[in-house]
Amino acid sequence: MEAVRKSTFAKLRGVSPGRVSQWLANGLISGEAIVGAGRSARIIVEIANEQLRERLDQTRRIAFAESDQSSPPKADALCDPEHQSKRAEREGLQAELLRMRLARARGELIPRGAQLAAFEAAGAAVARSWQTLPTWSEEMFGVAQQGVPALAAWLRAKANEQCSQIADLLATENDGGDGDDDEIVDKNGEN
């Protein structure tokens, strides 16, 4: 009969050494299943397994039967597919964080506050340009008398003029934001 250390018996059973210590303390493994005393004590595998089969309650017996010597040893927790999935996810997130830090260092990311300020400035500039439309009515009426092609050309020119004015206004607006929101957004608008 083979006598093994508590840690070895725990591995054979697929439990922690602490669980084996509990079994010993509760008398579930005792007497002839133990050789020696204290730290040098050894457990006789066959006798200890038989004692556990007899002494564990029904629920524990079912769990014990699943971890019996005849069954293959439990897989290492690191080989568990769920663990591997979580590990891969964590590694992916760490890689993404590194990419974001690199992009920030390269100036490819802008603070969210600055982005919001730019949107606000663009909206204000567009609103100001649309407010000039009523002043064009007389000029538009005169051009409309010349025919649809002339009116279309005049509208294209006005639209280009407005776009240039909006671009100029945006270039001169405060693009630094208020600094209250330090969340970083990439230049494609993603967080």
C-alpha positions in Angstrom: 0.0 0.0 0.0 1.2 3.4 -1.0 1.7 6.1 1.6 1.9 9.7 0.3 2.2 13.2 1.7 -1.0 15.3 2.2 -0.3 17.4 -0.8 0.1 14.4 -3.1 -3.1 12.9 -1.8 -4.9 16.2 -2.4 -3.6 16.1 -6.0 -4.8 12.6 -6.5 -8.2 13.5 -5.2 -8.4 16.8 -7.2 -8.9 18.8 -4.0 -6.8 21.4 -2.1 -4.4 20.3 0.7 -6.6 22.4 3.0 -9.5 20.1 2.2 -7.4 17.1 3.1 -6.5 18.8 6.4 -10.2 19.3 7.1 -10.9 15.6 6.4 -8.1 14.8 8.9 -9.3 17.2 11.5 -12.9 16.0 11.2 -11.9 12.4 11.5 -12.9 11.4 8.0 -9.4 10.1 7.5 -8.0 8.5 10.6 -6.3 5.6 12.3 -4.8 3.0 10.0 -5.0 5.4 7.0 -2.3 7.6 8.6 1.3 6.6 9.0 3.5 8.8 11.3 2.5 12.0 13.0 2.7 15.8 12.5 4.4 17.1 9.4 6.0 13.8 8.6 2.7 12.0 8.6 1.8 10.1 5.4 -1.6 9.0 4.1 -2.2 5.5 2.8 -4.1 6.1 -0.3 -6.3 3.0 -0.5 -7.3 3.0 3.1 -8.0 6.8 3.1 -10.1 6.5 0.0 -12.2 3.7 1.6 -12.7 5.7 4.8 -13.8 8.7 2.8 -16.3 6.6 0.8 -17.8 5.3 4.0 -17.7 8.5 6.0 -18.7 11.3 3.7 -22.4 12.1 3.5 -24.4 11.4 0.4 -23.6 14.8 -1.3 -20.0 14.5 -0.5 -19.9 11.0 -1.8 -21.2 12.1 -5.2 -18.5 14.8 -5.4 -15.9 12.3 -4.0 -16.9 9.7 -6.6 -16.3 12.3 -9.4 -12.8 12.9 -8.1 -12.0 9.2 -7.4 -8.6 7.8 -8.4 -10.1 5.8 -11.2 -11.2 9.1 -12.9 -8.6 11.1 -14.8 -6.9 13.9 -12.8 -8.6 17.3 -13.1 -7.2 19.5 -15.8 -4.9 22.3 -14.8 -7.0 25.4 -14.2 -4.8 27.2 -16.8 -5.9 24.8 -19.5 -9.6 25.4 -18.7 -11.3 26.9 -21.9 -13.1 29.5 -19.9 -9.8 30.6 -18.2 -8.1 30.7 -21.6 -11.0 32.8 -23.0 -10.8 35.3 -20.1 -7.0 35.4 -20.5 -7.2 36.1 -24.2 -9.8 38.8 -23.6 -7.6 40.4 -20.9 -4.6 40.3 -23.3 -6.6 41.8 -26.1 -7.7 44.7 -23.8 -4.1 45.2 -22.7 -3.0 45.4 -26.3 -5.8 47.8 -27.1 -4.7 50.0 -24.2 -1.2 50.0 -25.5 -2.4 51.0 -28.9 -4.5 53.8 -27.4 -1.5 55.1 -25.4 0.7 55.0 -28.5 -1.9 56.8 -30.6 -2.2 59.5 -27.9 1.6 59.9 -27.8 1.6 60.3 -31.6 -1.1 63.0 -31.4 -3.7 60.8 -33.2 -6.2 61.2 -30.4 -7.8 64.4 -29.2 -9.5 65.1 -25.9 -13.2 64.7 -25.9 -13.7 68.3 -24.6 -11.8 69.6 -27.6 -13.9 67.5 -30.0 -17.1 68.7 -28.4 -15.9 72.4 -28.6 -15.2 71.9 -32.3 -18.6 70.5 -32.9 -20.2 73.4 -31.0 -18.1 75.9 -32.9 -19.1 74.3 -36.3 -22.7 74.4 -35.4 -22.5 78.1 -34.4 -20.7 78.9 -37.7 -23.3 77.1 -39.8 -26.1 78.9 -37.9 -24.4 82.3 -38.6 -24.0 81.5 -42.2 -27.7 80.4 -42.6 -28.7 83.7 -41.0 -27.3 85.5 -44.1 -29.7 83.8 -46.5 -32.5 86.4 -46.2 -30.0 89.2 -47.3 -29.6 87.3 -50.6 -33.2 87.5 -51.7 -32.9 90.6 -53.9 -29.8 89.3 -55.6 -31.3 85.8 -56.0 -34.4 87.3 -57.6 -32.3 89.2 -60.1 -30.3 86.1 -61.0 -33.5 84.0 -61.3 -34.7 86.3 -64.0 -31.8 85.1 -66.1 -33.0 81.4 -66.0 -32.5 78.3 -64.0 -28.9 77.6 -65.1 -27.8 81.1 -64.0 -29.6 80.6 -60.6 -28.0 77.2 -60.2 -24.5 78.6 -60.8 -25.2 81.5 -58.5 -26.3 79.1 -55.7 -23.2 76.9 -56.2 -21.0 80.0 -55.9 -22.8 81.1 -52.7 -22.6 77.6 -51.2 -18.8 77.5 -51.9 -18.5 81.0 -50.4 -20.4 79.9 -47.3 -18.2 76.7 -46.9 -15.1 78.8 -47.1 -16.4 81.2 -44.5 -17.4 78.4 -42.2 -13.9 76.8 -42.6 -12.3 80.2 -41.8 -14.5 80.6 -38.7 -13.7 77.2 -37.4 -10.0 77.8 -37.9 -10.1 80.9 -35.7 -12.5 79.5 -33.0 -11.1 78.3 -29.7 -10.4 74.6 -30.4 -9.0 73.8 -26.9 -12.3 73.2 -25.2 -12.8 74.0 -21.5 -10.6 71.2 -20.3 -13.3 69.7 -18.1 -13.6 66.5 -19.9 -10.3 64.7 -20.4 -11.7 61.6 -22.1 -9.8 60.9 -25.2 -11.5 60.3 -28.6 -9.7 59.2 -31.7 -9.9 61.4 -34.8 -12.6 59.1 -36.2 -14.9 60.0 -33.4 -14.6 56.7 -31.5 -13.9 56.4 -27.7 
